[in-house]
Structure formats: structure tokens, C-alpha cells
């Protein structure tokens, strides 16, 4: 899971740099309909997950949520299939 968190953090940084470029080149209004607030949320959830006790009843749900967020980068060359959210059926269906 540490690799997934590092992957999400790296994509978050890349996206933030892209948004900063757009804001600089076209002005802040160009970001009004952006996903910038979502990047902050993903970062916050990843930080929470890092320090969360695995026995916390929210742990599995938060892990699943981070896998769902990471799936939006599935076309990225560093994305790993093992990070896909569990289907709930058969092998690899989660904890």
C-alpha cells in the first residue's frame, strides 16, 4: 500500500504543477471548474490512511477509496493492476 500512496502523491504533485501553469498562463478563473479541490482531498485521505490503525473500522473503506482514486490514473505507465479496487468476488477481492 505504501507504493500506492507514493504513486498517488506523485500524480497529485504533477497535477498541481499543471494547474499552477494553467493559472499562471490563463489566470485563476481558468481553474473554476477544475478538480483542484479533489487533489487536496485525496492528499488528506492518504495522510490519514498512513497513520490509521489497521484495526480502525474505517481502514478497509479508506483503502478501497484510495484504490478508486488511483484508478483514475490507470493509463499511467507506473499504475499497477494490483491497485485496482476489489470486486468483492473471488481472489484479490480485498481484506
N, C-alpha and C positions, 0 to 999 in steps of 0.2 A: 504494500500500500504506500510505502514511502516513495517509491518510484512514481506512482500515480500522482501523489501530492506535488512532487518536483515537476512533473510534466505539466500539471495544471498551473503551477506558479510561473513556469517559463512561458506558457501560452498567454497567461494573464499579463505578464510584462511586455510581451510582443504586442498584444492588443492595445495596451495602454500607450506604448510608443506610437502606434499607428494613430490612435485617437489624438495624441498630442500633436502629431504632424498635421492632421486634418484641422484641428483647432487653430494651429498657427497659420496654416496656409489659407483657410477659408473663414476663420472666425468661429467663436464659440457656438453661434447659432446653428452651425452645421452639425452639431452633436446632439441637438434637441431630441431626436428620435433614435439615438444610439443605444447600445447595450452597455454603456459605460457603468451605470449603477449596478448592473448584474455582475460585472467583473469584481466590484468591491464585495458583493455578497458572497461570491464563490471564494474569494480570498479569506473572508471572515470565517466561512464554514470550514475551510481547510485548516485554518489555525485552530479552530475549536476541536476538530477531529484529532489533531496531533496531541492535544493534551487530555482528551477524553478517556476516561477509564473504560476499557472494553466491556466491563460488566454493566455499564450505564445502559438502561433500556433504549436510549436513543442511538446508541452506537451503530447498530446494523442499518438503521434507517438513514443515518448520516452518511455511512459508507456507500450505500446504494445511491444516494443523491449525488455524491461526488462522482460516482461512476457515470451517472446520467449526464452530468455537466461535461465530463471528459469526452463523452461520446460525440459531442458537437465538434470535436477535433479528430474524428475517426479517419479522416482523409490525410491527416498529418503523418509524415513518414515515421515519426517516433511513437505514434499511438500503437498500443499493444492490444490484440484481440482479447487477452485475458482480463482486460479492464472493463469489458462490456458489462452492463448491468445483468444481473441474474434473471433468468427467465422464470425461475420457480419450478422448472421441470428437469428432471434428470441430473446428470453430472454438471458440476460447475454452477449449481443453482443457489450458491450463497451459503451463509453460515447455518 
